[in-house]
C-alpha cells in the first residue's frame, strides 16, 4: 500500500491497531509512550508531528513495514 500523507498514515495505524485488538493503553505500554500521546497522534488527522523513531516503534509493534521515499 502506498501512503502519501500523514493523515492517511495515522488512519492506517489506528485501523491496524484496532484490527489487532490492541487498545491505545496497551500500545502505549508496548512502545513506552504515554497513552495521551497515542490518542493525540491518532486523533490529529496527520497534523501532529511525531518522531521517526516513535513511528518506527509503533509500526514494528503493529506489524507494519515502513518504506520511506525521499524526493528532491
N, CA, C and O atoms as a GROMACS GRO file, in nm:
protein
  288
    1UNK      N    1   0.084  -0.117   0.000
    1UNK     CA    2   0.000   0.000   0.000
    1UNK      C    3   0.089   0.124   0.000
    1UNK      O    4   0.189   0.130   0.072
    2UNK      N    5   0.052   0.219  -0.079
    2UNK     CA    6   0.126   0.345  -0.088
    2UNK      C    7   0.048   0.452  -0.014
    2UNK      O    8  -0.069   0.477  -0.042
    3UNK      N    9   0.114   0.516   0.081
    3UNK     CA   10   0.052   0.623   0.160
    3UNK      C   11   0.136   0.749   0.139
    3UNK      O   12   0.257   0.748   0.160
    4UNK      N   13   0.070   0.855   0.097
    4UNK     CA   14   0.145   0.977   0.069
    4UNK      C   15   0.107   1.096   0.156
    4UNK      O   16   0.142   1.210   0.124
    5UNK      N   17   0.038   1.072   0.265
    5UNK     CA   18   0.008   1.182   0.357
    5UNK      C   19   0.011   1.130   0.500
    5UNK      O   20  -0.017   1.013   0.526
    6UNK      N   21   0.046   1.219   0.591
    6UNK     CA   22   0.049   1.180   0.732
    6UNK      C   23  -0.092   1.151   0.783
    6UNK      O   24  -0.110   1.070   0.874
    7UNK      N   25  -0.191   1.216   0.725
    7UNK     CA   26  -0.330   1.190   0.764
    7UNK      C   27  -0.367   1.045   0.732
    7UNK      O   28  -0.426   0.976   0.816
    8UNK      N   29  -0.332   0.998   0.613
    8UNK     CA   30  -0.361   0.860   0.577
    8UNK      C   31  -0.281   0.763   0.663
    8UNK      O   32  -0.331   0.656   0.699
    9UNK      N   33  -0.158   0.799   0.695
    9UNK     CA   34  -0.074   0.714   0.779
    9UNK      C   35  -0.134   0.696   0.918
    9UNK      O   36  -0.142   0.584   0.968
   10UNK      N   37  -0.178   0.805   0.980
   10UNK     CA   38  -0.236   0.795   1.113
   10UNK      C   39  -0.363   0.710   1.111
   10UNK      O   40  -0.388   0.633   1.203
   11UNK      N   41  -0.443   0.725   1.006
   11UNK     CA   42  -0.566   0.644   0.994
   11UNK      C   43  -0.533   0.496   0.979
   11UNK      O   44  -0.597   0.412   1.041
   12UNK      N   45  -0.432   0.464   0.898
   12UNK     CA   46  -0.395   0.324   0.877
   12UNK      C   47  -0.336   0.261   1.002
   12UNK      O   48  -0.365   0.145   1.032
   13UNK      N   49  -0.256   0.335   1.076
   13UNK     CA   50  -0.200   0.283   1.200
   13UNK      C   51  -0.310   0.256   1.303
   13UNK      O   52  -0.309   0.153   1.370
   14UNK      N   53  -0.405   0.348   1.315
   14UNK     CA   54  -0.516   0.329   1.408
   14UNK      C   55  -0.603   0.211   1.365
   14UNK      O   56  -0.647   0.132   1.449
   15UNK      N   57  -0.626   0.199   1.236
   15UNK     CA   58  -0.706   0.089   1.184
   15UNK      C   59  -0.639  -0.046   1.213
   15UNK      O   60  -0.705  -0.142   1.252
   16UNK      N   61  -0.509  -0.052   1.194
   16UNK     CA   62  -0.434  -0.175   1.220
   16UNK      C   63  -0.435  -0.208   1.369
   16UNK      O   64  -0.452  -0.324   1.407
   17UNK      N   65  -0.417  -0.108   1.453
   17UNK     CA   66  -0.419  -0.130   1.598
   17UNK      C   67  -0.551  -0.191   1.640
   17UNK      O   68  -0.555  -0.287   1.717
   18UNK      N   69  -0.660  -0.134   1.590
   18UNK     CA   70  -0.793  -0.184   1.624
   18UNK      C   71  -0.816  -0.324   1.570
   18UNK      O   72  -0.877  -0.407   1.637
   19UNK      N   73  -0.768  -0.352   1.449
   19UNK     CA   74  -0.783  -0.484   1.390
   19UNK      C   75  -0.711  -0.591   1.471
   19UNK      O   76  -0.754  -0.706   1.477
   20UNK      N   77  -0.602  -0.552   1.534
   20UNK     CA   78  -0.526  -0.646   1.617
   20UNK      C   79  -0.584  -0.657   1.758
   20UNK      O   80  -0.539  -0.740   1.837
   21UNK      N   81  -0.682  -0.574   1.789
   21UNK     CA   82  -0.744  -0.578   1.921
   21UNK      C   83  -0.655  -0.518   2.030
   21UNK      O   84  -0.664  -0.556   2.146
   22UNK      N   85  -0.570  -0.424   1.991
   22UNK     CA   86  -0.480  -0.359   2.086
   22UNK      C   87  -0.539  -0.223   2.122
   22UNK      O   88  -0.572  -0.143   2.035
   23UNK      N   89  -0.552  -0.199   2.250
   23UNK     CA   90  -0.603  -0.069   2.295
   23UNK      C   91  -0.492   0.036   2.287
   23UNK      O   92  -0.374   0.003   2.275
   24UNK      N   93  -0.532   0.162   2.294
   24UNK     CA   94  -0.432   0.269   2.296
   24UNK      C   95  -0.342   0.255   2.418
   24UNK      O   96  -0.221   0.281   2.410
   25UNK      N   97  -0.399   0.215   2.530
   25UNK     CA   98  -0.320   0.195   2.652
   25UNK      C   99  -0.218   0.085   2.632
   25UNK      O  100  -0.101   0.101   2.667
   26UNK      N  101  -0.261  -0.027   2.575
   26UNK     CA  102  -0.167  -0.138   2.551
   26UNK      C  103  -0.055  -0.096   2.456
   26UNK      O  104   0.062  -0.126   2.480
   27UNK      N  105  -0.090  -0.025   2.349
   27UNK     CA  106   0.010   0.020   2.253
   27UNK      C  107   0.108   0.115   2.320
   27UNK      O  108   0.229   0.107   2.298
   28UNK      N  109   0.057   0.205   2.402
   28UNK     CA  110   0.144   0.300   2.470
   28UNK      C  111   0.242   0.227   2.562
   28UNK      O  112   0.358   0.266   2.571
   29UNK      N  113   0.196   0.124   2.630
   29UNK     CA  114   0.283   0.047   2.719
   29UNK      C  115   0.387  -0.031   2.639
   29UNK      O  116   0.503  -0.039   2.680
   30UNK      N  117   0.348  -0.088   2.527
   30UNK     CA  118   0.441  -0.164   2.442
   30UNK      C  119   0.548  -0.074   2.381
   30UNK      O  120   0.661  -0.116   2.359
   31UNK      N  121   0.511   0.051   2.353
   31UNK     CA  122   0.602   0.147   2.291
   31UNK      C  123   0.675   0.234   2.393
   31UNK      O  124   0.763   0.311   2.357
   32UNK      N  125   0.638   0.221   2.519
   32UNK     CA  126   0.693   0.305   2.625
   32UNK      C  127   0.664   0.453   2.597
   32UNK      O  128   0.752   0.538   2.607
   33UNK      N  129   0.539   0.479   2.560
   33UNK     CA  130   0.491   0.614   2.534
   33UNK      C  131   0.372   0.643   2.622
   33UNK      O  132   0.320   0.552   2.688
   34UNK      N  133   0.327   0.767   2.625
   34UNK     CA  134   0.208   0.798   2.702
   34UNK      C  135   0.083   0.763   2.620
   34UNK      O  136   0.083   0.776   2.497
   35UNK      N  137  -0.020   0.720   2.688
   35UNK     CA  138  -0.146   0.690   2.619
   35UNK      C  139  -0.203   0.819   2.560
   35UNK      O  140  -0.268   0.816   2.456
   36UNK      N  141  -0.179   0.930   2.627
   36UNK     CA  142  -0.224   1.060   2.577
   36UNK      C  143  -0.157   1.092   2.442
   36UNK      O  144  -0.220   1.146   2.352
   37UNK      N  145  -0.030   1.059   2.430
   37UNK     CA  146   0.043   1.082   2.306
   37UNK      C  147  -0.012   0.999   2.191
   37UNK      O  148  -0.026   1.048   2.079
   38UNK      N  149  -0.044   0.871   2.219
   38UNK     CA  150  -0.102   0.783   2.118
   38UNK      C  151  -0.239   0.837   2.076
   38UNK      O  152  -0.270   0.843   1.957
   39UNK      N  153  -0.318   0.876   2.173
   39UNK     CA  154  -0.451   0.928   2.146
   39UNK      C  155  -0.445   1.055   2.060
   39UNK      O  156  -0.519   1.069   1.962
   40UNK      N  157  -0.358   1.146   2.097
   40UNK     CA  158  -0.345   1.271   2.021
   40UNK      C  159  -0.295   1.245   1.880
   40UNK      O  160  -0.340   1.309   1.785
   41UNK      N  161  -0.201   1.152   1.865
   41UNK     CA  162  -0.148   1.118   1.733
   41UNK      C  163  -0.257   1.063   1.643
   41UNK      O  164  -0.270   1.104   1.528
   42UNK      N  165  -0.337   0.971   1.696
   42UNK     CA  166  -0.443   0.910   1.616
   42UNK      C  167  -0.554   1.009   1.582
   42UNK      O  168  -0.616   1.000   1.477
   43UNK      N  169  -0.579   1.104   1.671
   43UNK     CA  170  -0.688   1.200   1.651
   43UNK      C  171  -0.645   1.324   1.573
   43UNK      O  172  -0.727   1.411   1.544
   44UNK      N  173  -0.518   1.332   1.540
   44UNK     CA  174  -0.464   1.456   1.485
   44UNK      C  175  -0.493   1.478   1.337
   44UNK      O  176  -0.472   1.589   1.286
   45UNK      N  177  -0.541   1.378   1.268
   45UNK     CA  178  -0.561   1.388   1.122
   45UNK      C  179  -0.431   1.424   1.050
   45UNK      O  180  -0.433   1.489   0.946
   46UNK      N  181  -0.319   1.381   1.108
   46UNK     CA  182  -0.191   1.398   1.041
   46UNK      C  183  -0.123   1.532   1.062
   46UNK      O  184  -0.018   1.556   1.003
   47UNK      N  185  -0.182   1.620   1.145
   47UNK     CA  186  -0.118   1.750   1.162
   47UNK      C  187  -0.030   1.756   1.287
   47UNK      O  188   0.025   1.862   1.318
   48UNK      N  189  -0.017   1.647   1.356
   48UNK     CA  190   0.068   1.641   1.475
   48UNK      C  191   0.202   1.576   1.437
   48UNK      O  192   0.205   1.473   1.371
   49UNK      N  193   0.310   1.638   1.479
   49UNK     CA  194   0.442   1.585   1.448
   49UNK      C  195   0.472   1.464   1.536
   49UNK      O  196   0.428   1.457   1.651
   50UNK      N  197   0.546   1.370   1.480
   50UNK     CA  198   0.588   1.251   1.553
   50UNK      C  199   0.732   1.220   1.513
   50UNK      O  200   0.768   1.233   1.396
   51UNK      N  201   0.811   1.180   1.608
   51UNK     CA  202   0.949   1.144   1.579
   51UNK      C  203   0.951   1.019   1.491
   51UNK      O  204   0.867   0.930   1.505
   52UNK      N  205   1.047   1.014   1.402
   52UNK     CA  206   1.062   0.897   1.316
   52UNK      C  207   1.087   0.772   1.400
   52UNK      O  208   1.033   0.666   1.368
   53UNK      N  209   1.166   0.783   1.504
   53UNK     CA  210   1.194   0.667   1.590
   53UNK      C  211   1.066   0.616   1.656
   53UNK      O  212   1.049   0.495   1.671
   54UNK      N  213   0.977   0.706   1.694
   54UNK     CA  214   0.849   0.666   1.753
   54UNK      C  215   0.761   0.600   1.650
   54UNK      O  216   0.697   0.499   1.677
   55UNK      N  217   0.757   0.656   1.531
   55UNK     CA  218   0.679   0.599   1.423
   55UNK      C  219   0.727   0.457   1.390
   55UNK      O  220   0.646   0.367   1.368
   56UNK      N  221   0.857   0.438   1.386
   56UNK     CA  222   0.913   0.306   1.357
   56UNK      C  223   0.879   0.207   1.469
   56UNK      O  224   0.850   0.090   1.442
   57UNK      N  225   0.882   0.253   1.592
   57UNK     CA  226   0.850   0.168   1.707
   57UNK      C  227   0.703   0.123   1.700
   57UNK      O  228   0.673   0.005   1.718
   58UNK      N  229   0.614   0.216   1.673
   58UNK     CA  230   0.471   0.184   1.663
   58UNK      C  231   0.446   0.088   1.548
   58UNK      O  232   0.374  -0.011   1.564
   59UNK      N  233   0.504   0.116   1.433
   59UNK     CA  234   0.480   0.031   1.317
   59UNK      C  235   0.533  -0.110   1.338
   59UNK      O  236   0.471  -0.207   1.294
   60UNK      N  237   0.646  -0.123   1.405
   60UNK     CA  238   0.702  -0.256   1.432
   60UNK      C  239   0.608  -0.338   1.521
   60UNK      O  240   0.584  -0.456   1.495
   61UNK      N  241   0.556  -0.275   1.624
   61UNK     CA  242   0.465  -0.345   1.715
   61UNK      C  243   0.336  -0.384   1.643
   61UNK      O  244   0.279  -0.490   1.671
   62UNK      N  245   0.291  -0.300   1.550
   62UNK     CA  246   0.168  -0.330   1.476
   62UNK      C  247   0.192  -0.420   1.356
   62UNK      O  248   0.098  -0.456   1.285
   63UNK      N  249   0.317  -0.457   1.332
   63UNK     CA  250   0.349  -0.548   1.222
   63UNK      C  251   0.340  -0.482   1.086
   63UNK      O  252   0.304  -0.546   0.987
   64UNK      N  253   0.372  -0.354   1.081
   64UNK     CA  254   0.367  -0.280   0.956
   64UNK      C  255   0.509  -0.243   0.917
   64UNK      O  256   0.585  -0.188   0.997
   65UNK      N  257   0.545  -0.273   0.795
   65UNK     CA  258   0.678  -0.239   0.744
   65UNK      C  259   0.669  -0.104   0.673
   65UNK      O  260   0.589  -0.086   0.581
   66UNK      N  261   0.751  -0.011   0.716
   66UNK     CA  262   0.753   0.121   0.655
   66UNK      C  263   0.870   0.131   0.558
   66UNK      O  264   0.981   0.086   0.586
   67UNK      N  265   0.842   0.190   0.446
   67UNK     CA  266   0.946   0.216   0.347
   67UNK      C  267   0.936   0.364   0.314
   67UNK      O  268   0.834   0.411   0.263
   68UNK      N  269   1.041   0.438   0.344
   68UNK     CA  270   1.041   0.581   0.322
   68UNK      C  271   1.104   0.613   0.187
   68UNK      O  272   1.202   0.550   0.146
   69UNK      N  273   1.046   0.709   0.122
   69UNK     CA  274   1.100   0.753  -0.007
   69UNK      C  275   1.118   0.903   0.000
   69UNK      O  276   1.026   0.976   0.037
   70UNK      N  277   1.237   0.949  -0.037
   70UNK     CA  278   1.267   1.091  -0.034
   70UNK      C  279   1.279   1.141  -0.176
   70UNK      O  280   1.334   1.073  -0.263
   71UNK      N  281   1.227   1.259  -0.199
   71UNK     CA  282   1.236   1.320  -0.331
   71UNK      C  283   1.312   1.451  -0.321
   71UNK      O  284   1.311   1.518  -0.217
   72UNK      N  285   1.378   1.486  -0.427
   72UNK     CA  286   1.448   1.614  -0.434
   72UNK      C  287   1.363   1.715  -0.503
   72UNK      O  288   1.404   1.830  -0.520
   0.00000   0.00000   0.00000
